[in-house]
Amino acid sequence: MSYAMTAALQVAVFNALSGNATLTALVEGIYDAPPASNGAPPAGTYITLGDEEAKDRSSATHNATTLDFEVNIHSDFAGFSAAKAVAAEVVNTLVWADLGLSEGRLTLLKFLKSRTRRGAAPETRRIALVFRALLDDSTL
């Protein structure tokens, strides 16, 4: 297993999301971790890169890793419609993106599932999008 490829994927995902003008027009920001503003999360709708789980999928000829990772949409709007519009754009961006990695290569990226949650103010809505990536570095 080569865990180093997961960092390369994180950079590629962040760059793909940040490079989508339609998406950036819908949100206040895209963050690895949201900036603290007097201990409160940012206002409006924003995206954070979330949890991940990596599993070794190596064979006798390849180092490979399966990575399940989250992209989270946070919103302080009363309904889910704003967050769902952002979530749809995130899915479309990542599933159809040509994500060139600085290390290894991405052989599969697919959307697995989402979880929606209602919360207390200021974050009244949250959607966690879960993706699965298969990374291969062909080094064995």
GIDATA-V712472 format. One record per backbone hydrogen bond with DSSP energy under -0.5 kcal/mol. NH is the residue of the N-H (numbers start at 1). CO is the residue of the C=O. E is the energy in kcal/mol with one decimal. If there is no record, write none. Layout:
# GIDATA-V712472
nh: (NH NH)
co: (CO CO)
e: (E E)
This chain:
# GIDATA-V712472
nh: (3 5 6 7 7 8 9 10 11 12 13 14 15 16 17 18 19 20 21 24 25 26 26 27 28 31 37 38 40 46 47 48 49 50 53 55 57 59 64 65 66 67 67 68 68 69 69 70 71 72 73 74 74 75 76 84 85 86 87 88 89 90 91 92 93 94 95 96 97 99 100 105 107 107 108 110 112 113 115 117 119 123 124 124 125 126 127 128 129 129 130 131 131 132 133 134 135 135 136 137 138)
co: (1 2 3 3 4 4 5 6 7 8 9 10 11 12 13 14 15 17 19 20 21 22 23 23 45 47 40 36 37 74 29 72 31 70 68 66 64 62 62 135 55 65 133 53 66 67 131 51 129 48 127 46 72 125 44 80 81 82 83 84 85 86 87 88 89 90 91 92 93 97 98 136 105 134 134 132 130 130 128 126 124 120 75 122 75 117 73 115 71 127 113 69 129 110 67 108 65 133 105 63 63)
e: (-0.6 -0.9 -1.6 -0.7 -0.7 -1.3 -2.2 -2.2 -2.1 -2.0 -2.9 -2.6 -2.6 -2.3 -2.6 -2.8 -1.8 -1.3 -0.9 -2.7 -1.5 -0.7 -1.3 -0.8 -3.8 -2.7 -1.6 -0.5 -1.7 -2.2 -2.3 -2.3 -1.8 -2.8 -2.6 -2.5 -2.9 -2.5 -0.6 -2.5 -2.7 -0.5 -3.1 -2.7 -0.5 -0.6 -2.1 -2.3 -2.1 -3.2 -3.0 -3.0 -0.5 -2.5 -0.8 -2.9 -1.9 -1.7 -2.6 -2.5 -1.6 -2.4 -2.5 -2.4 -2.3 -2.6 -2.7 -1.3 -0.6 -1.1 -1.2 -2.2 -0.6 -2.8 -1.1 -2.4 -3.1 -1.4 -2.0 -2.7 -1.5 -0.9 -0.9 -1.1 -2.2 -2.0 -2.5 -2.9 -2.7 -0.6 -3.3 -2.9 -0.5 -2.8 -2.7 -2.2 -3.2 -0.6 -2.4 -2.5 -0.6)
